[in-house]
Amino acid sequence: MLLYTCPGGKAAPAVHPCGRAAKALDDAGHVYSRKQVKGGRLILWSLWRRGRDRAEVEQLSGQWAVPILVLDDGEVITGSGAIGRWARANPPQSTVPAS
């Protein structure tokens, strides 16, 4: 599994979507890799490079927003709420992160 987050990632406060998604996966016992992407929506000085920085996220999910979770089978889950629901509903299957 690969969790795409903003640069704050796991360190983001629990009220931040990226922090909530990481916490939900951790609390459920999932092992995953993380990829941080730049170009946040609310960071005005990064708007000019947002398209480049978030191109991979957009290709996977059809949107620029993170967090998104890409499962090992290629399924993409978007948003912290959906990631949290998935994490609670699906017990961990592996203890080794995907490469």
N, C-alpha and C positions, 0 to 999 in steps of 0.2 A: 504494500500500500504506500501511496505517496500523498502527503498532505501539503498542498500549496498554501502558503501564508504570506502575509505582509512581512516586512523586516522585523516587526515586533515578535511575531511567531508565538512560541510558548511563553515568552516573557511578557507578552501583552497582558494587560489587566483582564480579570475574569469577565468584565463587562464588554470587552472587545470581542468581536466575532472570531478572530483567529485564536485568541486565548481560550475562548469557550470550546472551540472545536478540538484543540489539542488536549484540553483538560478532560473532555468527554472520552476521547480515545484512551488517554492515560488511565482514567478512572475505571474504564471497562477492561483494562488489561491488554489492549491492542499494542502491537509493536509495529511501527511504521517509520518511514523515512520522511524527511521534511525538505521542502524546497521553498526558499524565500524569493519572492518576486518584488521588484521595486515598482515605482510609479503609482503610488496611492492616490485615490480620487481626491482626497481632501488636502493634499500637499501641492499647493499651487505651483511651486517652482519645479515640480516634477511632471507637470502635465505634458510638456513638449516631448518627453521620452516615454510616456505611458504606453503608447501603442507598441513600441518596440519591447518594453519590459514585460508587458502583459500579453504579448501575441500568443505564447504557448497556452496560457490560461484560456484565452478566447477560443483558440482552436479546439481545446478539449471540452469546454463547457458552453461556448456560445456567449460568454459574458467576460468582462474584465475583473469582476469582483472576486475576492478570495474571502474566506477559505473555500477550497474545493478539495475533495478527496478522490483519488483515482485508485480503485480497487485493483487487485492483481488480475482480474478477468477483464479489465478495461472499463468497467462501469464507472461513471463519474457521478459523485454526489456533491451538490452545491449548497453552500450555506451552513452556518454553524448549527442551526436547529435540526436540519436533515442529517447532518453528520452525527450529532448527538443521538438522535433517534436510532440511526443505523448502528452506532457503536453499542448501544444498550440492547438492541434486538439481535445482534449477531455476536456470539461468543468468539473469542480469539481462536484462530486456527493454527497459528504459527508463532514461534518465539524468535524467529530470525527475520530481520527487515529485508525487504526486497532490494536488490542491487540497482 
